[in-house]
Amino acid sequence: MTKISEPNGTFHHQDGSNITRLPDEFYTDFLSDIAKNRRPSPIRSLFPLEKTPGVISLLAGKPNSSTFPFTSLSFSVVSPTSSDEMTLTIDGAELQLGLQYSSTEGIEPLLDWLYGLQEVNHGRKRGEGWRISVGCGSQDLIYKAINAMVNPGDTVLVESPAYAGVIPMFASLHCNQIEVQTDAHGICSSSLCTTLEQWPAGKPKPKVLYTVPYGCNPTGMTATTDRRKEVLQLAREHNFIILEDDPYFYLYYGKAPRYPSYFQLELEEPEVGRVLRFDSLSKILSAGIRIGFTTGPDMLLKAIDQHTATVEPPGALADP
Ligand SMILES: Cc1ncc(COP(=O)(O)O)c(C=O)c1O
């Protein structure tokens, strides 16, 4: 399937479908003051120079990989669908890459694999205005996303009862958390609609909605496709971004097809770019390894990456 990107961010597919993404300028109003004032890491901005032929880089205090004591790592693993054990070995250049400082969004082979995963599971094509960044669990990335978008004192929409892990994040920014009801079909779009339609004139509307669409923690409820579509429509009408926290997406055991994610469903909207998705490997691989990744519009990911690059040592992705 070939595609051509137009200057306005429209992608044409051979099958006749078009996808238009929201322009970069759209996100200016969604970035917090702290995100707008954050400057790129001086170390990371110089990384491209390392590729200059003949340059011996002393940048970022990178140790010489040949001095690492690990020469090979082997893991014994079982597949969830069989009891057969197999051994995975990582060594050579691949191991050296993994042990070294890396680019902020994550090491390339892992990112390539994650892009493929998102394409398969959410029907989104790489290069169409969205990106992925890896973090120390999805919670790390949710915290950075909230910091990138919310100013102290802002009003935010949070489904209720909410995942206990995000309440302190909003509370530390002294946010006014507006509860959105949930029931057996997940988030109540009607409750959200009423809240937004009755919004006091002159009071800034919330910029974000936080929701856990699959097997919500703590309710266990999953939002139906209709509810998700209604929430997406409200996001367009009332101009907010959906923070789709989905660590339980892969823990679906039903026989019927899995409900599509917000990230997938927004393909049916006139424009894409209102969903920032969070995935976690904690529930399916290991919580100790603590790998999560966020997927969404380039401008929001850039703000999250700048946070990572300024507060954490480069490449520190797996801090349990
Ligand atoms: C809804 C929800 N979001 C995020 C997390 C944190 O996930 P991670 O381990 O990837 O940081 C959890 C963990 O229980 C959770 O239930």
The ligand as an SDF file (V2000), in Angstrom:
LIG
                    3D

 16 16  0  0  0  0  0  0  0  0999 V2000
   -4.6000    1.2320   34.8430 C   0  0  0  0  0  0  0  0  0  0  0  0
   -3.1440    1.1090   35.0710 C   0  0  0  0  0  0  0  0  0  0  0  0
   -2.3030    1.9620   34.4490 N   0  0  0  0  0  0  0  0  0  0  0  0
   -0.9740    1.8770   34.6110 C   0  0  0  0  0  0  0  0  0  0  0  0
   -0.4000    0.9190   35.4190 C   0  0  0  0  0  0  0  0  0  0  0  0
    1.0850    0.9000   35.5790 C   0  0  0  0  0  0  0  0  0  0  0  0
    1.6630    0.1250   34.5760 O   0  0  0  0  0  0  0  0  0  0  0  0
    3.2700    0.0400   34.4000 P   0  0  0  0  0  0  0  0  0  0  0  0
    3.7380   -1.1040   35.2300 O   0  0  0  0  0  0  0  0  0  0  0  0
    3.4730   -0.1670   32.9390 O   0  0  0  0  0  0  0  0  0  0  0  0
    3.8450    1.3490   34.8600 O   0  0  0  0  0  0  0  0  0  0  0  0
   -1.2270    0.0160   36.1080 C   0  0  0  0  0  0  0  0  0  0  0  0
   -0.6510   -1.0000   37.0060 C   0  0  0  0  0  0  0  0  0  0  0  0
   -1.2930   -1.7040   37.7170 O   0  0  0  0  0  0  0  0  0  0  0  0
   -2.6300    0.1090   35.9120 C   0  0  0  0  0  0  0  0  0  0  0  0
   -3.4810   -0.7300   36.5210 O   0  0  0  0  0  0  0  0  0  0  0  0
  1  2  1  0
  2  3  1  0
  2 15  2  0
  3  4  2  0
  4  5  1  0
  5  6  1  0
  5 12  2  0
  6  7  1  0
  7  8  1  0
  8  9  2  0
  8 10  1  0
  8 11  1  0
 12 13  1  0
 12 15  1  0
 13 14  2  0
 15 16  1  0
M  END
$$$$
